[in-house]
Amino acid sequence: MTWRKLYEKKLLTYPRTDSAFLTDDMGETATGIIKVLCEKLSFMEGADFSPEIAKVLNSKKVSDHHAIIPTMELAKADLTALPESERNILTLAGARLLMATAEPHVYEAVTAVFSCADHEFTAKGKAVIAAGWKEIERLYRATLKKKPDSDDENELVLDVPDFSEGQTFENPAAKVTEHATTPPKPHNEASLLSAMERAGNEDTDPDAERRGLGTPATRAAVIEKLVKGGFVERKGKQLFPTKDGTNLVCVLPDSLTSPQLTAAWENNLTQIAKGNADPAAFMQGIEAMAQGLVKTYASVLGEKQELFKTEKTEIGKCPRCKSPVYEGKKNYYCSNKECGFTMWKNDRFFEERKTVFTRSIAAALLKSGKVKVKKLYSPKTGKTYDGTVLLADTGGKYVNYKVTISKDKELE
């Protein structure tokens, strides 16, 4: 990963952290790094900038690691020599530190509410008094090839003139327009990681050491585990729940699928750390909850096991009875048990010709009774050739096959 390479090059501090602050003793370090950033980052050339370092110093809000910032190694580094992806990440981290220590962005907001024919309409507007950190953000965004959307750009903000309460308007111009909303897009990895970070925050004690689901070091691994377990699948950059994933959420109790459980535990741990709660009682509560869940849901999950059965995909129709044919571990078999039609994957015909009896070959044989196969080995000549395998089913216990080559020579 790009951030890991920057960390290994000692250009970026430890990246797996959810802290947004530096420790109280890092004021001098931050000042030095900001000075280097102003010299190294092209968009800061000529900018009038006086950092307010104290705003980002708070040891109480730093757990294992402080916020991600560039290191003093940046002073000796040649940014142009770095790969573009590394340069972009390092620049982003530096720009964020500059914005965090800049002056506040100050603006005056106006909200006007109009009443017409018993309906209320709202218009919003704002006037910037001091650009503050948003000026640095503007300079940074101007350097990007693709300009990302900002929250402000997505808001409907009107240039509202001065109004007075009780003011009336005669015959104002008005028109009706029709708009359609779009449903939210499926999560991608970045948006899901962000959602995991924020999940349950409103229920979590502000002083809790951990917030959200997982930690910065484990959230990505949790997603990978869900993908490998077959509960989530990737389609392009987007993540979708699988059938098993959806069913699992449906059968699990609400207490286990709600971030409120994580929030409650973090709150308890915070109180234990402060000496205001008994750790033994906390563990007893978890044990009791686990025992209760097992007793309550063991029978429920037993009844719902049908939901998690592997779905069989039909690969073709049986040439004898027209029932669906499915793939097994060792064969391709007819779903009609009374029929008995079976094509074995280790059939001697394919083994002698050093050809793997794949699902695609089986599907083609079921569909048209023949399939073209490349590099078939001839036990008689010791050579390979391209030929057509024919399904020669006589209705007996075993299925037979034949092969033809370009001269229509038939080999048993």
N, C-alpha and C positions, 0 to 999 in steps of 0.2 A: 504494500500500500504506500501511496505517496507520502503521507504524514509520517509513516515509520522510517522511510528513507531520510527524511529531513531530521528526524530525531537521532538516527544513527550517525548522520553527518554533524550532529551537535549544533544544528541551526535552529531547532525548535525544541521547546521544553516538552516534558512528558505529555503525550497527547491524549491519553485515556483518563480524562477527568471531567467532572461535571461542575467544577467550581468556576465561578465568574469573578473571583477576587484573587489578589496577591496577599501574601502575609505582611504584617506590619513592618517587618525589617527589610522589605524589598524596595523601599522608596528610592534609594540611591541607584539601585540596579535598574529600576524602571526608567528613571530619568536618563541614565546613560543609553539605554536601548532606544528610547524615544529620540534622543539626539541623533543616533546613528540612522534611525528610520527616516528622519527628516532629510538626511543627506543622501540616503540610498534610493528612496522612493521618488520617482520622477514627478508624480503628481503633487508632491509637497514642495516643489521648487518655487520659491518666492512667497510661500504661504506664511501668513502671520499667525504663529501658533505658540501659545503659552500653556503647557499642560498643567492640569490640576491632579497631581498624583494621588493625593489623599483620598480621592473618590473611589479608587480601586484597591485600597489597602484595608483588609479586614480579616485578621487571623481567625476570628470566630467562625467565618463562613468558608474556611478552607479545611477540608477533611484530609484525605491522603495526599493530594497533589493540588497545587495552585493552578490558576487559569493558564491557558496555553498562550505563550508569547514567544517571539523570536529571542535568540540568545545574543550575547555580545560577539559570538563568532561571526555574526552578520557583518561586522566592521571589516573583516578580512576576506569576506566572500565576494566573488564576482557573480552578481545575479544573472548576467547575460550568459554565463557558462552553465547555469543550471538547466535541466530539462524544463520545458514549458509548464508541465503539470506541477513540478516542485516549486517553480518560481511563482506560479499563481497561488498556491496554498500559502507559501511564506509571505507573499504580499498581502493576502487576505488577513492572515494573523496579525501582521504589522498594522494594517489599516484599522483593524478592530481595536487594537490597543490605543491608537491615536484618537479614534472616535470616543472611546471610553473615558479618556482623560481630557477631552475638549470641553468647552463651555456648553451649558445647556442650550437646547433649541427652544426658543421662546416664541410663542405666537398667541394671537388673540382670536378666540373662536366665537362665532356668532351662530345662533340657531333661531330661525324665524318660523313661527307656527301660524299658518293662515287658516281661517275657518270660512268655508264656502258651502252653502246649502247643506249644512249639518255634516260636512266632511272636513277633516283636517288634513292639511298639506304642510310638509316640512321642508325648509331649505337651509342648507348649512354653508358657511363660508369661514375663511380665516385669513388673517393678515400676519405675516411673519415679522416679528419685532427684532429677533436676533437669530441668525442662521445657526450659530453654534456648531455642534458636531455634524449637523447635516451638510454643512459646506464641505467638510472633509469627505463625507460619503459621496457627495456630488462629484468631487474631483476624482475620487477613486473609481466610481462607476463610469466616468468618461473614458477611462483607460481600457475598459472591457470590450472585447470584440462583440459579444452578445450582451445587450443590456438587460439584466434581470428585472422583473417587475418588482416594484416596492409597494408596501402597503398603502402609501399615500397615493400612488398612481392608480390603484384599484378603487379608491374611494370616489364617490360622487360629491365633489366639492364645488360649490358655486360662488361666484364673485357677488356677494350679497351687499347691497348698499345700506346706508344707515336707515334704520326703522325706529319707529316709536310705538310703544304699546297702545293699542286701541286705534291705530291708524287704519283708515278704510280706503278702498280703491274702487272706483267706478268703472264698470265695463272693461275689466282687464282682458287682454288677449289670452286665450287658452286653447289647447288642443289635446286630444286623447291619443296616446300612442300605445301600441301593444308590444309586449316583450315576452320572451320565453326564458325560463331558467334552465340550466343544465344540471344533471345530477353530479355529485362529487365523483372525481376520478378514482379508480382503484389505487391503493397505496403502491408507491415504489419504495425501495429500501430506505432512501433518505427521509421520506415523509413518515414511514412507519417507525423509524428510529426516533424521530421527533415526537411522534404521538406517544411512544413508550416513555420518553423522558418526561412528558407532561402528565401522563395518566395518573389520576388520583391526587394531583397536587393540591386541589382545593380541600381535600380531607386530611392532608398531611401537616403535622406540626411544622411551622416555619423553621424551628430549630433542629429538625430531624437531620441526621447526617446524610441519609439517602432519601431521594425522592424519585417518584416515577416507578416504572417497572424495570428491574435489573439495574446494572451499573454501566457506565460508559465502556468498561472493559468486557462486559458480558452480553450486552444487547445484540450486537451483530451476531455473536455465537448462538444466541437463542433463535434468531431468525434462520440461521443455517441448519440448526437442529430440527426445526419445524419442516424445512424443505426436505432434508434427508429422511425424516420420519414419514413423509408422504402426507403431511397435513397442510402444507402450503406449496404452491408451484409457481415457478417464474414463467411469465410469458412476455418476452422482451425485457423491458425494465420494470414491468409491473408485477405485483404479487397478488395471487388469488388463492382463496381457501379451496382445498380439494373437498370431495364428498366426505372423506373420513374426517377432515378438519371441521367441517360444518356439523357433522353428526356428533363429534366429540364435544363441541361446545353445547350442543342441544342436550346431551345426557348428563353433563357435569352440573353439580349444584351451583347456584348463583354465587354463593360465597367464594367459590374457587375461581370463578371467571371474572370477578369484579376487582378492580384495582383498590377498592376500599379495604380489602383484606391486607394488602401490602401496606397501605397507609396506616392501618390500625397497628400492625406489627412494628412499623418504623416509629410510630408515636410511643409505643410501649418501650422500645429499645432506647429511645431518647430519654424517657423518664427513668429507666434503669441506670443509664449513664450518669444522670444527675443525682442518683441516689434516692429518687422519689418513688421507686417501684421495686418489687421483689422479683429477681430473675427466676427463682424457683417456681413462683406462682405463674409466671409467664409461660414457662415450659410445661407446667401441669395443664394450663389452658390449651396449649397446642396439642398435647397428648389426648386430652378429653375430646377435642374437636375431631382429631383424626379417628379416634375410636368410634365416635358417633357417626361420622361420614361412612366408615366401612360398614357399620351395622345397617344404616339407612339405605345405602345405595348399592350394596352388593347384589341384592335381589333385583334391583332396578336395572343394573348393568347387565345382569344375566339375561333378562328379558329382551334387552336391546342389542344383543350380540349380532343379530341378523343384520344390523345396520353396517357392521364393519366387515362383512364377508367380501372377499375379493370378487369384483364383478367379472364375469366371464365374457370375453369378446368373441363373437362369432366370426370364424375365419372363412366359412363357406357352408354349402349345403351338402348333405350326405348324398352320394350318387345312387344309393340304394333306396333310401326311404324319404329323402328330401328334408330330414330333420337337421337342425343346426349342428355344425361340427366345431368343437372347442379344442384349444391347445392344453395338453397336460405336460407334466415334467418330462415324460418319456415318449409321448405319442400325441397324435391328433385323432380325436375320438368322436364318434357319433353320440349325441346326447340321448338318443333312443336306446336304452339298455337292451332291448329285445333285438335290435338290429345287429349289433356286434361289429360294425365297420370300424376299423382301426388302422391308421398308418403309423408305423413305429419309426421314431427318429433314428434309431440305430439299425435300421433295416440293412441287411447284407448288401443289397443292390447299391445303396449310396456309399457304404463303407468301402466296398471294392473299388468304386470309382473316385474314392478320396474326396467326396463332396458332402458338405454339411446339409442335412435335410432341414432347410430353414422354413420359417413360417410363410415367407413369400412364395417359396416353391410349392408348399402344401396348398396355399390359397389358389395359386394358378391351376394346379392339378384339379382341384375341386370345381373350379369355375369352367374350365374348358377341356379338361382331360389331358392337357399337355403343357409343357413349359420349356423354354429354351434355357439351357444351362451351359456356361462357359467352363473350359478347362476340365472336362471330364477325363478321368484317367482310364485307359484301356488295360485290363489285366492281361489280355492276350498279346498286345504289341508293346506295352510299356510306354506308350506315348499318350499325350493329352490332345483333346479335340473339343470343339464346340458341337453340341448336339441338342436334340429335342427329346426330353423324357416324356413317355406316354404312360398314362394310368391304365393298366390292363387288369381291371377288377373283374373277377369271374364269379363273385358272390360267395367265395369260400371263406375259410377262417383267416387266411392271410391274403393281403393285397399284393398283386404282382405289378412289375414295371418293365417297360421296354425302352430302348433308346434308339433313335435314328440319327444318322449323320447326313452330310450334304448329298451323298450319292444314294440316299434312301436305303442304305445298307442297314439291316435290322440286327441288333446285337441283343441276345437274351441276357 
